[in-house]
Amino acid sequence: MRIFALFNLKPGVDPQAYLEWARTVDLPTANGLPSVDSFRLFAATGLLGSDATPPYSHIEVLDINDMDQLGRDVATEAMQAVAAAFGEMVDVTFITTQEITA
């Protein structure tokens, strides 16, 4: 399963402080979970064919190999601390997906 997290930083959150936290805490912690094959963070840079500002400033892409294991992983004390810190910094929408193939 692939999960997309679309989010904006909350008012007052320093973008550089967020990025430092993401690089040193969020990305390495999530990428170390048994349920996560890949966890990547992207900055939205624009809307194709438009000068409009994207509705979200950041996108996380999580490739999950086992949703039951993910539930166990996020229940750990370490991940609860990461999730709490993330929640203090961002307004997020998580979208779960299932790939459609031919």
C-alpha positions as CSV (number, residue, x, y, z in Angstrom):
1,M,0.0,0.0,0.0
2,R,1.1,3.5,-0.7
3,I,0.2,6.4,1.7
4,F,0.4,10.0,0.7
5,A,0.6,12.6,3.4
6,L,-0.3,16.1,2.1
7,F,0.4,18.9,4.5
8,N,1.2,22.5,5.3
9,L,3.3,23.8,8.1
10,K,1.2,25.3,10.9
11,P,1.5,29.1,11.4
12,G,4.6,30.0,13.3
13,V,6.5,26.9,12.4
14,D,10.0,27.7,11.0
15,P,10.4,25.9,7.7
16,Q,14.1,25.4,8.3
17,A,13.5,23.9,11.7
18,Y,10.9,21.6,10.3
19,L,13.3,20.4,7.5
20,E,16.1,19.8,10.0
21,W,13.7,17.8,12.2
22,A,12.4,15.8,9.1
23,R,16.0,15.0,8.0
24,T,17.3,14.0,11.4
25,V,14.3,12.5,13.1
26,D,11.3,11.8,10.9
27,L,12.9,10.3,7.8
28,P,15.4,8.0,9.5
29,T,12.9,6.8,12.1
30,A,10.2,6.0,9.7
31,N,12.6,4.4,7.2
32,G,13.8,2.1,10.0
33,L,10.3,0.7,10.7
34,P,9.8,-3.0,9.6
35,S,6.5,-2.1,7.9
36,V,8.0,0.7,5.8
37,D,9.7,-0.1,2.5
38,S,10.3,3.5,1.6
39,F,9.5,6.9,3.2
40,R,10.2,10.0,1.2
41,L,9.5,13.7,1.7
42,F,8.9,16.2,-1.1
43,A,8.5,20.0,-1.3
44,A,5.7,21.1,-3.6
45,T,7.2,23.4,-6.2
46,G,4.2,24.4,-8.3
47,L,1.1,23.4,-10.2
48,L,1.8,22.1,-13.7
49,G,0.6,24.7,-16.3
50,S,-0.3,27.3,-13.7
51,D,1.2,30.1,-11.7
52,A,-1.1,29.3,-8.8
53,T,0.3,28.2,-5.4
54,P,-0.1,24.5,-4.7
55,P,-2.7,23.7,-2.0
56,Y,0.0,21.8,0.0
57,S,3.6,22.7,0.7
58,H,4.9,19.2,1.4
59,I,4.1,15.6,0.4
60,E,5.3,12.5,2.1
61,V,5.1,9.2,0.2
62,L,5.1,6.0,2.3
63,D,5.4,2.5,0.8
64,I,4.0,0.1,3.3
65,N,4.6,-3.6,3.1
66,D,2.3,-4.7,6.0
67,M,-0.5,-2.5,7.4
68,D,-0.9,-4.7,10.5
69,Q,2.8,-4.3,11.2
70,L,2.5,-0.5,10.6
71,G,-0.1,-0.4,13.4
72,R,2.3,-2.1,15.8
73,D,5.1,0.1,14.6
74,V,3.3,3.4,15.2
75,A,2.1,2.2,18.6
76,T,5.7,2.2,19.9
77,E,6.8,5.0,22.3
78,A,9.4,6.2,19.8
79,M,6.9,6.6,17.0
80,Q,4.3,8.1,19.3
81,A,6.9,10.9,20.1
82,V,7.6,11.4,16.4
83,A,3.9,11.5,15.5
84,A,3.3,14.0,18.3
85,A,6.1,16.3,17.1
86,F,4.8,16.0,13.5
87,G,1.3,16.9,14.7
88,E,2.5,20.0,16.4
89,M,4.2,21.3,13.3
90,V,1.8,20.4,10.4
91,D,-1.9,20.3,9.3
92,V,-2.0,16.9,7.5
93,T,-4.3,14.8,5.4
94,F,-3.3,11.1,5.0
95,I,-4.5,9.3,1.8
96,T,-4.3,5.5,1.5
97,T,-4.2,4.1,-2.0
98,Q,-4.4,0.9,-3.9
99,E,-2.7,0.7,-7.3
100,I,-4.8,-0.1,-10.3
101,T,-3.1,-2.2,-12.8
102,A,-4.0,-3.3,-16.4
